[in-house]
């Protein structure tokens, strides 16, 4: 819909039209201190957690009409599983989570740890993760039956993010200068050292890099999601929030004391000279399960080029067998390709497709018959 929703603590929600930047204010009756917002792109419903009035405002994105749903005390964070149409509100003051059924707004209450502060969902596994600030742990909710498991974290966990392609969960611990990494398959954990007072976390699903703001040391910690190696990058004064653009691979950090934003442009670490690009006709969003996606592959080896032979494509993790994209035109230094969906299709929510161009000397498969020999730079495109 190209609409942006902002929670204003002074009892209102601002809706921004992404095309014109015009704004509309939505103020529901019985609403106090809206603190967090989540969107279900499938149903076009928006959910605002109202810290001061112990409820959640449901906004119909079609006409901005509102309905209030009772939650626990001081709901501070909220997330949506667009696959199941369930909404989860973390209630800071009552140590529980309100589960809202998006079809009829009925609710279920689940116990969490002390002072649940942040919440995130993996729509692929149907697991929900709640960071409990006061009890130094994470509550894992199984969305299928609402059963819960508790996983230990560091001191004062305040933010949480999920990489759905690797099924890893990242929890920043404000009081212990580290980040807890949870393996979603086993709930086993690993600790990664960060800066002082780690606050926010964001994941680039495409590069598998994790970015953590450290308010006490004026830097961010960049973590490699493959091996948990990390480096610190200096930013402005008291960095609070962080966001990633997976298409441009740029990172944006808001600096609380500096009243500014640090933009980090991540340079590609390696370049095979064999690259692919997408003709972004769907603008990273669509409602079709198998949209028509096209692009261009190019080889720029020097001093002499071989020819492009074929292009491989794959959906999501890249763990399964890859398919041959349809290539048109004469095979030379540049070819046009069309994504071959085969038996795959998009799921509601966030998806990724992978494109790998192959030159004429590359094999079409590795010795296991799975994956790809990675002769070209892999392009990961979010949808």
SEKOL-454081 format. One record per residue (C-alpha): residue in one letter; y, x, z. Coordinates in steps of 0.5 Angstrom, whole numbers. Layout:
<sites>
<site aa="A" north="Y" east="X" up="Z"/>
...
</sites>
This chain:
<sites>
<site aa="X" north="0" east="0" up="0"/>
<site aa="X" north="4" east="6" up="1"/>
<site aa="X" north="7" east="4" up="7"/>
<site aa="X" north="9" east="8" up="13"/>
<site aa="X" north="8" east="5" up="20"/>
<site aa="X" north="12" east="9" up="26"/>
<site aa="X" north="11" east="7" up="34"/>
<site aa="X" north="18" east="7" up="37"/>
<site aa="X" north="18" east="7" up="45"/>
<site aa="X" north="23" east="2" up="45"/>
<site aa="X" north="19" east="-4" up="44"/>
<site aa="X" north="19" east="-4" up="36"/>
<site aa="X" north="15" east="-2" up="30"/>
<site aa="X" north="18" east="1" up="24"/>
<site aa="X" north="15" east="0" up="17"/>
<site aa="X" north="18" east="4" up="12"/>
<site aa="X" north="17" east="3" up="4"/>
<site aa="X" north="14" east="9" up="1"/>
<site aa="X" north="17" east="8" up="-6"/>
<site aa="X" north="24" east="6" up="-3"/>
<site aa="X" north="25" east="9" up="4"/>
<site aa="X" north="27" east="2" up="6"/>
<site aa="X" north="25" east="0" up="13"/>
<site aa="X" north="23" east="-7" up="17"/>
<site aa="X" north="23" east="-7" up="24"/>
<site aa="X" north="17" east="-11" up="27"/>
<site aa="X" north="18" east="-13" up="34"/>
<site aa="X" north="12" east="-17" up="37"/>
<site aa="X" north="13" east="-22" up="43"/>
<site aa="X" north="10" east="-19" up="50"/>
<site aa="X" north="10" east="-12" up="47"/>
<site aa="X" north="13" east="-6" up="51"/>
<site aa="X" north="13" east="2" up="49"/>
<site aa="X" north="8" east="2" up="43"/>
<site aa="X" north="6" east="9" up="43"/>
<site aa="X" north="0" east="10" up="38"/>
<site aa="X" north="-1" east="7" up="31"/>
<site aa="X" north="-8" east="7" up="27"/>
<site aa="X" north="-9" east="3" up="20"/>
<site aa="X" north="-15" east="0" up="17"/>
<site aa="X" north="-14" east="1" up="10"/>
<site aa="X" north="-19" east="-3" up="8"/>
<site aa="X" north="-17" east="-9" up="11"/>
<site aa="X" north="-9" east="-7" up="11"/>
<site aa="X" north="-9" east="-9" up="18"/>
<site aa="X" north="-5" east="-4" up="23"/>
<site aa="X" north="-6" east="-3" up="30"/>
<site aa="X" north="-1" east="-1" up="35"/>
<site aa="X" north="-3" east="1" up="43"/>
<site aa="X" north="3" east="-1" up="47"/>
<site aa="X" north="3" east="3" up="53"/>
<site aa="X" north="7" east="-1" up="58"/>
<site aa="X" north="4" east="-8" up="56"/>
<site aa="X" north="-3" east="-7" up="57"/>
<site aa="X" north="-4" east="-10" up="50"/>
<site aa="X" north="-5" east="-8" up="42"/>
<site aa="X" north="-1" east="-11" up="37"/>
<site aa="X" north="-5" east="-13" up="30"/>
<site aa="X" north="0" east="-13" up="24"/>
<site aa="X" north="-2" east="-16" up="18"/>
<site aa="X" north="0" east="-11" up="13"/>
<site aa="X" north="1" east="-16" up="7"/>
<site aa="X" north="7" east="-20" up="11"/>
<site aa="X" north="8" east="-16" up="18"/>
<site aa="X" north="6" east="-22" up="22"/>
<site aa="X" north="3" east="-20" up="29"/>
<site aa="X" north="-2" east="-22" up="34"/>
<site aa="X" north="-3" east="-19" up="41"/>
<site aa="X" north="-10" east="-17" up="44"/>
<site aa="X" north="-11" east="-16" up="51"/>
<site aa="X" north="-13" east="-8" up="53"/>
<site aa="X" north="-14" east="-4" up="59"/>
<site aa="X" north="-8" east="-1" up="63"/>
<site aa="X" north="-3" east="4" up="59"/>
<site aa="X" north="-7" east="4" up="52"/>
<site aa="X" north="-5" east="11" up="50"/>
<site aa="X" north="-9" east="12" up="44"/>
<site aa="X" north="-12" east="8" up="38"/>
<site aa="X" north="-17" east="10" up="32"/>
<site aa="X" north="-20" east="5" up="27"/>
<site aa="X" north="-27" east="6" up="24"/>
<site aa="X" north="-26" east="3" up="17"/>
<site aa="X" north="-33" east="3" up="15"/>
<site aa="X" north="-35" east="-2" up="21"/>
<site aa="X" north="-28" east="-5" up="22"/>
<site aa="X" north="-28" east="-3" up="30"/>
<site aa="X" north="-22" east="-1" up="33"/>
<site aa="X" north="-22" east="3" up="39"/>
<site aa="X" north="-16" east="4" up="44"/>
<site aa="X" north="-16" east="9" up="50"/>
<site aa="X" north="-13" east="6" up="56"/>
<site aa="X" north="-10" east="12" up="60"/>
<site aa="X" north="-9" east="8" up="67"/>
<site aa="X" north="-16" east="4" up="67"/>
<site aa="X" north="-21" east="10" up="65"/>
<site aa="X" north="-24" east="6" up="60"/>
<site aa="X" north="-24" east="4" up="52"/>
<site aa="X" north="-22" east="-3" up="49"/>
<site aa="X" north="-27" east="-4" up="43"/>
<site aa="X" north="-23" east="-9" up="38"/>
<site aa="X" north="-28" east="-13" up="33"/>
<site aa="X" north="-23" east="-13" up="27"/>
<site aa="X" north="-26" east="-19" up="24"/>
<site aa="X" north="-24" east="-24" up="30"/>
<site aa="X" north="-20" east="-19" up="35"/>
<site aa="X" north="-25" east="-20" up="40"/>
<site aa="X" north="-26" east="-15" up="45"/>
<site aa="X" north="-31" east="-11" up="49"/>
<site aa="X" north="-29" east="-6" up="55"/>
<site aa="X" north="-33" east="1" up="55"/>
<site aa="X" north="-32" east="6" up="61"/>
<site aa="X" north="-29" east="13" up="60"/>
<site aa="X" north="-27" east="19" up="64"/>
<site aa="X" north="-21" east="19" up="68"/>
<site aa="X" north="-14" east="18" up="64"/>
<site aa="X" north="-17" east="18" up="57"/>
<site aa="X" north="-11" east="21" up="53"/>
<site aa="X" north="-14" east="22" up="46"/>
<site aa="X" north="-19" east="19" up="41"/>
<site aa="X" north="-22" east="20" up="34"/>
<site aa="X" north="-28" east="17" up="30"/>
<site aa="X" north="-33" east="20" up="25"/>
<site aa="X" north="-34" east="14" up="21"/>
<site aa="X" north="-40" east="17" up="17"/>
<site aa="X" north="-44" east="18" up="24"/>
<site aa="X" north="-41" east="12" up="27"/>
<site aa="X" north="-39" east="16" up="33"/>
<site aa="X" north="-32" east="16" up="37"/>
<site aa="X" north="-30" east="21" up="42"/>
<site aa="X" north="-25" east="20" up="48"/>
<site aa="X" north="-21" east="26" up="51"/>
<site aa="X" north="-21" east="25" up="58"/>
<site aa="X" north="-15" east="29" up="61"/>
<site aa="X" north="-16" east="28" up="68"/>
<site aa="X" north="-24" east="29" up="68"/>
<site aa="X" north="-24" east="35" up="64"/>
<site aa="X" north="-29" east="32" up="59"/>
<site aa="X" north="-30" east="28" up="53"/>
<site aa="X" north="-34" east="21" up="52"/>
<site aa="X" north="-38" east="20" up="46"/>
<site aa="X" north="-39" east="13" up="44"/>
<site aa="X" north="-44" east="11" up="39"/>
<site aa="X" north="-41" east="5" up="35"/>
<site aa="X" north="-48" east="2" up="34"/>
<site aa="X" north="-49" east="0" up="41"/>
<site aa="X" north="-43" east="2" up="45"/>
<site aa="X" north="-48" east="7" up="49"/>
<site aa="X" north="-44" east="13" up="52"/>
<site aa="X" north="-45" east="20" up="53"/>
<site aa="X" north="-41" east="25" up="57"/>
<site aa="X" north="-39" east="32" up="54"/>
<site aa="X" north="-36" east="37" up="58"/>
<site aa="X" north="-29" east="40" up="56"/>
<site aa="X" north="-24" east="45" up="58"/>
<site aa="X" north="-18" east="43" up="63"/>
<site aa="X" north="-14" east="37" up="61"/>
<site aa="X" north="-16" east="35" up="54"/>
<site aa="X" north="-10" east="32" up="51"/>
<site aa="X" north="-12" east="32" up="43"/>
<site aa="X" north="-18" east="31" up="39"/>
<site aa="X" north="-20" east="31" up="31"/>
<site aa="X" north="-26" east="31" up="27"/>
<site aa="X" north="-28" east="34" up="21"/>
<site aa="X" north="-33" east="29" up="18"/>
<site aa="X" north="-36" east="34" up="13"/>
<site aa="X" north="-39" east="39" up="18"/>
<site aa="X" north="-39" east="34" up="24"/>
<site aa="X" north="-35" east="38" up="28"/>
<site aa="X" north="-31" east="35" up="34"/>
<site aa="X" north="-25" east="39" up="36"/>
<site aa="X" north="-22" east="38" up="43"/>
<site aa="X" north="-15" east="42" up="45"/>
<site aa="X" north="-15" east="43" up="53"/>
<site aa="X" north="-8" east="44" up="55"/>
<site aa="X" north="-9" east="47" up="62"/>
<site aa="X" north="-14" east="52" up="60"/>
<site aa="X" north="-12" east="55" up="54"/>
<site aa="X" north="-18" east="54" up="50"/>
<site aa="X" north="-21" east="49" up="45"/>
<site aa="X" north="-28" east="46" up="46"/>
<site aa="X" north="-32" east="45" up="39"/>
<site aa="X" north="-37" east="40" up="40"/>
<site aa="X" north="-43" east="40" up="35"/>
<site aa="X" north="-43" east="32" up="33"/>
<site aa="X" north="-51" east="33" up="32"/>
<site aa="X" north="-53" east="35" up="39"/>
<site aa="X" north="-47" east="35" up="43"/>
<site aa="X" north="-47" east="42" up="44"/>
<site aa="X" north="-41" east="46" up="45"/>
<site aa="X" north="-37" east="52" up="44"/>
<site aa="X" north="-30" east="55" up="47"/>
<site aa="X" north="-25" east="58" up="42"/>
<site aa="X" north="-19" east="62" up="46"/>
<site aa="X" north="-12" east="59" up="44"/>
<site aa="X" north="-5" east="60" up="46"/>
<site aa="X" north="-2" east="57" up="52"/>
<site aa="X" north="-2" east="50" up="53"/>
<site aa="X" north="-5" east="48" up="47"/>
<site aa="X" north="-3" east="41" up="45"/>
<site aa="X" north="-4" east="38" up="38"/>
<site aa="X" north="-10" east="39" up="33"/>
<site aa="X" north="-11" east="38" up="26"/>
<site aa="X" north="-17" east="39" up="21"/>
<site aa="X" north="-16" east="41" up="14"/>
<site aa="X" north="-23" east="38" up="11"/>
<site aa="X" north="-22" east="42" up="5"/>
<site aa="X" north="-22" east="49" up="8"/>
<site aa="X" north="-25" east="47" up="14"/>
<site aa="X" north="-19" east="51" up="18"/>
<site aa="X" north="-17" east="48" up="25"/>
<site aa="X" north="-10" east="48" up="27"/>
<site aa="X" north="-8" east="48" up="34"/>
<site aa="X" north="-1" east="48" up="37"/>
<site aa="X" north="1" east="52" up="43"/>
<site aa="X" north="7" east="49" up="47"/>
<site aa="X" north="7" east="55" up="52"/>
<site aa="X" north="7" east="61" up="47"/>
<site aa="X" north="11" east="58" up="41"/>
<site aa="X" north="5" east="59" up="36"/>
<site aa="X" north="-1" east="56" up="33"/>
<site aa="X" north="-8" east="58" up="33"/>
<site aa="X" north="-12" east="58" up="26"/>
<site aa="X" north="-19" east="57" up="27"/>
<site aa="X" north="-24" east="58" up="22"/>
<site aa="X" north="-29" east="52" up="22"/>
<site aa="X" north="-35" east="56" up="19"/>
<site aa="X" north="-35" east="62" up="24"/>
<site aa="X" north="-30" east="60" up="30"/>
<site aa="X" north="-26" east="66" up="28"/>
<site aa="X" north="-18" east="65" up="30"/>
<site aa="X" north="-11" east="68" up="29"/>
<site aa="X" north="-5" east="66" up="32"/>
<site aa="X" north="1" east="65" up="28"/>
<site aa="X" north="8" east="65" up="31"/>
<site aa="X" north="12" east="58" up="30"/>
<site aa="X" north="19" east="55" up="33"/>
<site aa="X" north="20" east="54" up="40"/>
<site aa="X" north="15" east="49" up="44"/>
<site aa="X" north="11" east="47" up="38"/>
<site aa="X" north="8" east="40" up="39"/>
<site aa="X" north="5" east="36" up="33"/>
<site aa="X" north="2" east="39" up="27"/>
<site aa="X" north="0" east="36" up="20"/>
<site aa="X" north="-4" east="38" up="14"/>
<site aa="X" north="-3" east="37" up="7"/>
<site aa="X" north="-10" east="38" up="4"/>
<site aa="X" north="-8" east="38" up="-3"/>
<site aa="X" north="-2" east="43" up="-2"/>
<site aa="X" north="-6" east="47" up="3"/>
<site aa="X" north="1" east="47" up="7"/>
<site aa="X" north="1" east="46" up="15"/>
<site aa="X" north="7" east="42" up="18"/>
<site aa="X" north="9" east="44" up="26"/>
<site aa="X" north="14" east="40" up="30"/>
<site aa="X" north="18" east="44" up="35"/>
<site aa="X" north="20" east="40" up="41"/>
<site aa="X" north="26" east="45" up="43"/>
<site aa="X" north="28" east="48" up="37"/>
<site aa="X" north="29" east="41" up="34"/>
<site aa="X" north="26" east="43" up="27"/>
<site aa="X" north="19" east="44" up="23"/>
<site aa="X" north="16" east="50" up="21"/>
<site aa="X" north="12" east="50" up="14"/>
<site aa="X" north="6" east="54" up="13"/>
<site aa="X" north="4" east="55" up="6"/>
<site aa="X" north="-3" east="58" up="6"/>
<site aa="X" north="-5" east="63" up="1"/>
<site aa="X" north="-12" east="62" up="-2"/>
<site aa="X" north="-16" east="68" up="1"/>
<site aa="X" north="-20" east="69" up="-5"/>
<site aa="X" north="-19" east="67" up="-13"/>
<site aa="X" north="-25" east="68" up="-18"/>
<site aa="X" north="-20" east="67" up="-23"/>
<site aa="X" north="-24" east="61" up="-25"/>
<site aa="X" north="-21" east="54" up="-23"/>
<site aa="X" north="-21" east="47" up="-23"/>
<site aa="X" north="-15" east="42" up="-22"/>
<site aa="X" north="-15" east="34" up="-22"/>
<site aa="X" north="-11" east="29" up="-26"/>
<site aa="X" north="-8" east="26" up="-20"/>
<site aa="X" north="-8" east="19" up="-24"/>
<site aa="X" north="-11" east="15" up="-17"/>
<site aa="X" north="-6" east="19" up="-13"/>
<site aa="X" north="-12" east="20" up="-8"/>
<site aa="X" north="-13" east="13" up="-6"/>
<site aa="X" north="-17" east="7" up="-10"/>
<site aa="X" north="-21" east="1" up="-8"/>
<site aa="X" north="-26" east="2" up="-13"/>
<site aa="X" north="-33" east="5" up="-11"/>
<site aa="X" north="-33" east="10" up="-17"/>
<site aa="X" north="-26" east="11" up="-20"/>
<site aa="X" north="-25" east="15" up="-26"/>
<site aa="X" north="-23" east="22" up="-24"/>
<site aa="X" north="-21" east="27" up="-30"/>
<site aa="X" north="-19" east="34" up="-30"/>
<site aa="X" north="-18" east="41" up="-33"/>
<site aa="X" north="-22" east="47" up="-32"/>
<site aa="X" north="-19" east="54" up="-33"/>
<site aa="X" north="-22" east="61" up="-34"/>
<site aa="X" north="-17" east="67" up="-33"/>
<site aa="X" north="-21" east="73" up="-33"/>
<site aa="X" north="-17" east="80" up="-35"/>
<site aa="X" north="-18" east="84" up="-39"/>
<site aa="X" north="-23" east="80" up="-43"/>
<site aa="X" north="-25" east="72" up="-42"/>
<site aa="X" north="-32" east="69" up="-42"/>
<site aa="X" north="-32" east="62" up="-44"/>
<site aa="X" north="-33" east="56" up="-39"/>
<site aa="X" north="-40" east="53" up="-40"/>
<site aa="X" north="-40" east="47" up="-35"/>
<site aa="X" north="-37" east="44" up="-29"/>
<site aa="X" north="-41" east="42" up="-23"/>
<site aa="X" north="-39" east="36" up="-18"/>
<site aa="X" north="-41" east="33" up="-12"/>
<site aa="X" north="-39" east="28" up="-6"/>
<site aa="X" north="-37" east="30" up="1"/>
<site aa="X" north="-41" east="36" up="4"/>
<site aa="X" north="-44" east="39" up="-2"/>
<site aa="X" north="-51" east="40" up="2"/>
<site aa="X" north="-54" east="36" up="-4"/>
<site aa="X" north="-56" east="37" up="-11"/>
<site aa="X" north="-50" east="38" up="-15"/>
<site aa="X" north="-49" east="34" up="-22"/>
<site aa="X" north="-46" east="36" up="-28"/>
<site aa="X" north="-39" east="33" up="-30"/>
<site aa="X" north="-38" east="31" up="-37"/>
<site aa="X" north="-34" east="36" up="-41"/>
<site aa="X" north="-30" east="34" up="-47"/>
<site aa="X" north="-27" east="39" up="-52"/>
<site aa="X" north="-29" east="46" up="-55"/>
<site aa="X" north="-32" east="50" up="-49"/>
<site aa="X" north="-27" east="56" up="-49"/>
<site aa="X" north="-22" east="58" up="-44"/>
<site aa="X" north="-20" east="51" up="-42"/>
<site aa="X" north="-24" east="45" up="-42"/>
<site aa="X" north="-23" east="37" up="-40"/>
<site aa="X" north="-28" east="34" up="-35"/>
<site aa="X" north="-30" east="27" up="-32"/>
<site aa="X" north="-33" east="26" up="-26"/>
<site aa="X" north="-40" east="24" up="-26"/>
<site aa="X" north="-42" east="20" up="-20"/>
<site aa="X" north="-49" east="19" up="-21"/>
<site aa="X" north="-52" east="15" up="-15"/>
<site aa="X" north="-46" east="17" up="-11"/>
<site aa="X" north="-40" east="13" up="-9"/>
<site aa="X" north="-34" east="12" up="-5"/>
<site aa="X" north="-35" east="10" up="2"/>
<site aa="X" north="-29" east="6" up="6"/>
<site aa="X" north="-24" east="11" up="9"/>
<site aa="X" north="-23" east="18" up="8"/>
<site aa="X" north="-28" east="21" up="2"/>
<site aa="X" north="-28" east="28" up="-1"/>
<site aa="X" north="-31" east="30" up="-8"/>
<site aa="X" north="-32" east="38" up="-10"/>
<site aa="X" north="-31" east="41" up="-17"/>
<site aa="X" north="-34" east="48" up="-19"/>
<site aa="X" north="-32" east="50" up="-26"/>
<site aa="X" north="-38" east="55" up="-28"/>
<site aa="X" north="-37" east="60" up="-34"/>
<site aa="X" north="-42" east="62" up="-39"/>
<site aa="X" north="-46" east="68" up="-35"/>
<site aa="X" north="-47" east="63" up="-29"/>
<site aa="X" north="-54" east="60" up="-27"/>
<site aa="X" north="-54" east="52" up="-26"/>
<site aa="X" north="-57" east="53" up="-19"/>
<site aa="X" north="-59" east="57" up="-14"/>
<site aa="X" north="-66" east="59" up="-12"/>
<site aa="X" north="-67" east="53" up="-7"/>
<site aa="X" north="-65" east="48" up="-13"/>
<site aa="X" north="-60" east="46" up="-8"/>
<site aa="X" north="-52" east="47" up="-8"/>
<site aa="X" north="-49" east="52" up="-13"/>
<site aa="X" north="-48" east="59" up="-14"/>
<site aa="X" north="-40" east="58" up="-13"/>
<site aa="X" north="-38" east="62" up="-19"/>
<site aa="X" north="-32" east="59" up="-19"/>
<site aa="X" north="-27" east="57" up="-14"/>
<site aa="X" north="-29" east="50" up="-11"/>
<site aa="X" north="-24" east="45" up="-11"/>
<site aa="X" north="-24" east="39" up="-6"/>
<site aa="X" north="-20" east="33" up="-7"/>
<site aa="X" north="-19" east="28" up="-2"/>
<site aa="X" north="-19" east="20" up="-3"/>
</sites>
